[in-house]
Amino acid sequence: MYVEELSQHVGQEVLIQGWLFNKRSSGKVRFVIVRDGTGWVQGVVTPAADEETFELAERLPQESSLRLWGVVRADARAPGGFELDVRRIQPIHIPKEPFPIGLKEHGVGFLMDHRHLWIRMGKQVPLLRIRDAVLWAIRDFFKRRGFVATETPILVGTSVEGTTTLFPLDYFGRQAFLSQSGQLYLEATCLALGKVYWIGPVFRAEKSKTRRHLTEFWMAEAEVAFLEHEGNLTLQEELVRHIVEAVVAERARELAQLKRDPEVLLAQVREPFARVTYAEAVEIVNAHGVEMSYGDDFGAPAEDALSAHFGRPVFVERFPAKIKPFYMKRAPDDPQVALCADLIAPEGYGEIIGGSQRVDTEEELLAQLEEYGLPREPYEWYIDLRRWGSVPHSGFGLGVERTVAWIAGTRHIRETIPFPRLLDRLYP
């Protein structure tokens, strides 16, 4: 039996297998809180249990693994709303040393050094379960809409988001890089399969120490043939709304554990998302007291100002082409701006999606490669896509960890991935 199933077995004796999270005593009654990965349950141990079980409830240290038999009883005061009247405890493994992470405050550095153990603790478990729900919601959304799941390589020979953030490595005597994005390859597969997506790790060598940055993170990327800029924004909005609704429906308990009000989330996505041009966004940011000039990229203070202004997700579109990557199609009415958009999450969680309509003619692509000073040779295969059967097409990438942080209401992105990789963090 799993803790999450206890509501179905009130009055019945069940077996829970898990780990001792905490314990306390009150007179002749001993309380053990056991976790099993799906939740926590309090076991009530009285002298009515056998003598060994009563003694174990006092002696077992934190994180002992055990089997616990007891009768399920509904109790609104108990964690999760149910308790076990314990009949028997059987230890599986009793640690010889105290568990390093107690139920007191610890410094961030200490917790990160012990991330392999920290993920067992109170806040981390619901966070990672919400991450699971986000990933399943993404897959479900694309599956329902006829997208084909495909893969893109992690080892690549070309840049997508700029050469300054690439991780180089030796590939049998040649230089290769860890992928920044699967987008270029998804453009190839969408011209074969129509609608494609992938979810996987990407790598950015950004020397950033902000709460919104990781050097290794997960992206959900999609690419669609015959889709133009407006349709691309609609698709992104529908995806984000689906994710939020799915997590609220499936992880209500975890949101409650994190004190995250689901009605706030639903209200943020219920109405159509706001849309502004980059030029309009710069004016709004400055009006909120954050200095920003036309041509600057958005930093965290600017994104926070937009979040505060709209209170719901907002698309910032039509960026100056010179601050965006080479593959973005220029607006036909103004070649100085790109047909692209960033989606800024509410409550100061920053950009969660970047997307654009892609360049779809060989002439445009060659001109933009030259404009950006990029060599033609590594992109010959990418240019080929414009030589045979090119069509208007668009796509986007959603940052999984930033999306989880927003939905779960946690401020630092490092807690939304099991083992974060940061500028100064490669262990464990």
N, C-alpha and C positions, 0 to 999 in steps of 0.2 A: 504494500500500500504506500502511496505517496501522500505527503501532507496536503497537496492541493486537492486530493480526492476525499478528504475526511468528511466533508459535508454530506456525502452520499452514504455514510456508514455510522450515523449517530446511533448509539446504543449497542454497537457491535464491538467485539474485540478484534483489534487489528495489529499487524506487525509493521513498525516503522524502522527503517534502516538508515542511519545517518551519523551525525557528528554532534557532540555536546558543545553547544554554543555558549551557554551560561548556566549558572545554578545559584540557588539561594535557599535559605531555610527560614521557617517561621514556626517556632515552637516544635511540635512533633511532626510537622509537615515539611517535606522537602520538595523543591520545585526544580525541574531540569528543563531547559529549553533546548530542543533538538532541531537541527536543520537537516534537510535532505536534498537541497538544490531546488526544490519546488516551493519551499516556504519554511516557516518556523512553527513549531507547536510546543506548547508547554505541557510537560508531564507532571502530574501530581503524585508524589510518592508518600504513602503513609505507612505506619507500622503494620497495616493489614497486608501489605506486600510481604514476600518472603524476606527473611533476615538479611540475606546476601544483597538483595536488590536495595533494601533500605540503606545498607552500609555503602554500597556503590554510589548511590545518589549523593552521598556526602564526599566520597573519596575521589571520584573520577575527575581528572583535570580537563580543562578546556581543550577541545578538539580531539578528545577520545572518540574513536569510532565505535559504534555499538548497534545492537538490535534492541528494540524496546517494544514490549507487548503491553497493550492497554485498551481500555474501553473508551470509545469516543463519546464525549459529552459536549453539548453546545453550551457556550458561555461567552456572552457578549463582551465581557471584560478581558478575555484572554486574547493573546496575539492571534489574529486570523479568525477569531470567533469560536474556536473549539479547543478543548483540552483533552488530555488522556488521563484516565485513572489508571496509573501504572500497575501492572501485575508482575512484570519481570523485566530486568535489564541484563543483557549479555554483552560484555565488552568484546570487541574485535581486536582493537589495538589501543593500548594505553601509552601515551607519550611518556618518555623518561625525563624530558625537560619541559619547563613552562613554555607555552605558546608565545612566540615573540610579540604578537600583536594583541594586547589586552583590550579591554573595553574602556580605555582611557584615551585621551588625546595623544596623537603622535605627530611628529614633524613630517612634512611632505617628503623630504629626502629619505627618511627612514622607511616610510610606507612604500616609496617607489623601489627602494632596495629590496623590499620584501613583497613586491607586487604578486609573486606566485602564491603568497599566503593572504595578502590583502584582499584578493578577489573573493575570498570566502566570507568577508565581513558584511555587516548590515546593508549599507548603501550600495555596495558594489554588485551584489547579486541581482537586485531588481534592475539596476542599470543594464547589466549584460542580458537580462531577459527581455528588456525593452529593445535592445539592439537586435536580438533575434527576431522579435516581432516586426521591426522595421525592415529587416532583410526579407522576411517572408512576404510582407506587404508589397514590396517592390516587385518580387518575382510574380506574385499573384496578379498585380496590375498588368504587367507585360504579358503574362500568359493569357489572361482574359481578352487581351486586345490583339492576339495573334502574332506577337513578336516572337522571334526565334532567339533562344539563348545561344550565344556563341562565345568564343574566347579570343583574346588578343595576347601577343607575346609580352613577357616581362623583360626579356633581353631585346634591345632594339639598337638600331644604328642611326636613328634620326631624332631630332628634337621636335616636341610639340609645343611646349609652353616656354621656350627660350633656353638658350644654352647655359645660362648662368646657374640654373637650378638642377642640372643633371648630375647624377652619380656615375662617374666613369668607372669602367673595369676592363681588365684584359680579357679578350675573347680569342684565345689561341693565337696570340700575337697581333690581333687587331683590336682597335678600340671599340668598345660597345658601351651601352648605358642601361641603367635601370629605367623602366618606362615611367614617364610622367603622366601618361594617359593612353588609353587604348583607342582614342578617337580615329586616328588616321586609318587604322586597320578595320574599324567598324564601318568607315566609309566604303571600304572595298567590299565587305560582306553584305552591306545593305544593298549594294548594286547587284548582288547575287540573290539575296533572300528577301529584299523589300523592307522589312522592319526587323531590326536586330537590337539586342542589348547584351551587356555583360556586367558582372559585378566582381571586382577583384582589387588587389592592392596596387597602388601607384606610389611613386617616390619623388620627393622634391627636396633638393639640397638647399633649402632656404635656412639661413642662419637667423631664425626667428625664435624668440622665447615667449611668445604671447600665449594666452590660454586657448587660442584658436588654431594653433599650428602643430602639426606633427610632420616628421620627415617620411614616415610610412603611414599611409592611410588607405581607406577603401573608397572606391568610387562605383556608383551605378551609372553607367553610360549607355545612351541609346542613340541610334541613328536611323533615319527614315527617308527612303527615296520618295520623291514627289511631294515633300513637305517643305513649306516656306516659313518665313519668320513668324507670322501671326499664328499659324497652326502649331509651331514649335512651342510658343508661349502657352497656348491653350493646353497642349499635352503635358507640359511641366506642371501647370496649375492643377490639373486633374490628378496627376501622380501624387503631388504633395498632399492634396486633400484626402486621397485614398489612404495614404500612409497614416495620417493623423487619425482618421476615423477607424482604421483597422487596429491601431495600437490602443486607442481608447476602449474599443470593444473587447480586445483580447488581453489587455494588461492593466485592467482597472485596479487590481490589487497592488501591482507594483507601482503604479502612479500614486496610489494612496500612501504606500510606504515612503515614497519620496516627497509626500505632501504637495503633489502636483495636481492642481484642479483640472480635471478633464474638460469642464465646461469652458474654461478659459481657452484651452487649445481649440475646441470646436468652434468657439466664437471667432477665433482668429482666422479660420479657414472657411467659415460658412459663407461669407460674402465674397464677391469677386476680388481678386488680388489687385492692389493698387499698381498703376503703371505711370512712370514718368520717364522723360528723356534724361540722358546724362546732363545736358545743359540745365534742365529744370532742377535736377537733383543737386547740382552744385549751388544753385541759388538757395535751395532749402537748407542745405548744410551750413552755408554761411549765415543764413538767418537765425540758425540755432547757435551761433557763436563759435563755430568750428571753421577755421580758416582753410579755404581750399580754392585753388585756381583752376580754370578750365585747362584740361590736359593732365591734371594730376590723377593718379589712381586713388581709389577709395582706401583709406586706412580705417582702423577700428573706430576712432572717434567719429568719422564721417558716417560710417555704417550705423553707429549707435544713434546719431542724430536722425537719420532716416527712419530707424525703428521707432524712435520716440514720436516722430511726426505722424506716422501712419498708423501705428498700433496693430498692423497686420502685415502679412508678407507683401513686399513691393518689388516689382520688376523695374530695374533701371536699364533702359535700352538706348540704342544708337550712341554707343561710345565713340570717341575719336578713334579712328582706325589706327593711328600711330601708337596707341598704348595697348592695342589688342594683337593677338597672334596673326600670322601671315595668311591663314587659311580662311579667314572670315570674309564673306561677300560684302562688298560696299553697297551702300544704299543708292538706288538708281537716281534719286532726287538730290543726293548730296554725297559725292564720292569721298568726302572727308570723314564720313562716319560709317561704322560697320553695322550690319544687320545682326545685332547681338543683344544679349541681355544678361544681367546678373540678377538672381533672386535673393533679396535680403530678408532674413527671418526676423520676426518680431522680437522684442525684449532684449535687444542687444546681442543676438547670437551670430550676427554677421552673414556673409554670403554663404548660401547652401547649394546653389546651382549656378553654373555658368554655361551658356549655350549660344548657338548662332546658326544662321544659315551659312552654308559653306560655299566657297568659290566653286563654280561649276563649269568654267571654260578654261581651256589650256592657256589661252592668251592672258586671261586675268591672273591665273596662278603663276605663270612665268614672270609676269610683271611684278607681282607681289613678292615672289622669292627674291628677285633682284632688289626691290625696294628695301627689303629687310636684311639684305646682305647675306643671304643663305646660299650655300652651294647647291647647284642643280643635281649633281650626281646622286647623292643619297636619296633624293626624292623622285627619281625617275619612275619608280613603280607607282608613286602617288600621282604623278603627272599622267601616267597611262590611264588612270580612271577618267580623265577628262578627254581622252582621245577616242574611246570606244563606248558609246551609249551613255554619255554623261546626262544627268538630269538634275533639276533643282533638288537639293536635299539639305536636311538640317539635323541637328542633334544637340545633346547636352550631357553634362556630367553632374551628378548629385553627390555631394560629400556625405558619406554615411555617418561619420562621427559627429559632424556639426549638426546634422539632422537629429541624431539621437540626443545630443546635448540640449538642443532646443526643446524637443518633446519631453524629455525627462526633467528639464529644469536644472541641469547641473552646469556650473559655470566653467569648468575646465575640461577641455576635450580629452585630456589624458585618461579620464575615468570612463570613457565611452568605448574603449578598445581594450581587449584583454591584456595585451603587453605593448604599451606605447613606446614608440621610438621618437626621441626628442633630440635636440641639438647636443645635449650632454648626457644622453641616456641610451645605452646599448645593453644594459643588464637589468633584470635577468632576461 
